[in-house]
Amino acid sequence: MPFWIELLVSVFLIIGSIFALVGAIGLYRLPDFYTRLHGPTKATTLGVGGILIASMLFFSYHNDGLSLHELLITLFLFITAPVSAHMLAKAAMQQKLFSVERTKGKPWD
């Protein structure tokens, strides 16, 4: 395996891991549901996307062809994560969940 492929895969793995870590820390540290929703939907989605791109590069090189499985998984993830976050936020608004004072945009008031 050439050095530049290993370097590219390593870079994508590290970037993806950093994004996933930031998303997990955000999920743990943020004060209410609405701000916690950004952790898994923004940073963790990019983290998993980076890891899947690294996997796509690795297996495309070893199988002598383009690996479309990982590309389709990444595309599906990038499409469904914002939709599911929107549905969760709408359900939380319907339930009038607790939010801290700094969270803006309370349409039920």
N, C-alpha and C positions, 0 to 999 in steps of 0.2 A: 504494500500500500504506500503510495507516495506521501511525502512529508506534508505537502500542502493540503491533501484531503484530510489527513489526521488533524492538522491545525484547524481547518475550517470546521470539522465536526466538533473538536474540542471547544472552539469559540462559541458555537451555537449551544452546546451543552452547558457551558458556564453561564452564558447570557440567559438561557432558559431557566437554569437553576436559580439564578439571582432574582429573576422576575417572580418565580414561584415562591421563593422565600419572602420577598417583599409582600406578595399577596397574602401569604399565611400570617405574617406579622400584622398586616393591616386588619385581617379578620379578627385577630386576637386583641389588638390594642384599641381599635376605634370604638367610640362610646355607644352608638345606637345602631339599630338595624339598617337604617338608610345609609349611613356612612360605611358600615361593615359590608354592605352589598357591593361596594366598589372593589374591595380586595380580591375576591374570587373572580369577579367578572372582568376586571381590567388586567391586573398584573398577572394573575394566575393563568388567564387565557393566553397571554403573550408568552408566559413561561412554558406552558405545555406546547404551544406552537413552535417555540425555539427548539425544544427537545425533539419534536416530531420532524422538524426540518433537518436536524442533525441525523436522525434515524434514516430519513429519506436519502440523504447524501451517502451515508455509510452503506446502506443496502443497495443503492443504485450502483455504486462502484463495485461491490462484490458480486452482484448478479449480472453485470454487463448489460444493464438496461435500466430504464427509468422505473422507479418504484412508485406506483401511483396510489398504493394503499395509504401511505402516510399523507400524501397530498390531499386525498379525499377526506381523511380524518381531520386534518387541519382545516380544510374548508368547512366541513360540517361544524367543527368547534367554533370557528369564527362567526358562523351564521347563527348558531343556536344559543350561544352564551348571552348576547345582548337581548335576545327575545325572552329567554328565561328570566333574566334580571328585570326586565320591564314587567313581566307578569308577576314576579315576586313583589316588586315595588307597588304595583297596583293593588295586590291583595293586602299588603301591609297598610296602604292608605285606606282601604275599605274597612279594615279592622281598627283603624286609628291607633296604631302602635305608638308606644312611647318614643319620643325623640328629644334629644337635648336641645337647649335653647338656641345654640349656634346653628342648628340645622335649619335651613331656610326652605320656603316653599311648602306651606301647610294648606292645601286646598280645602280641607274640611272645616276650617275656621270661618 
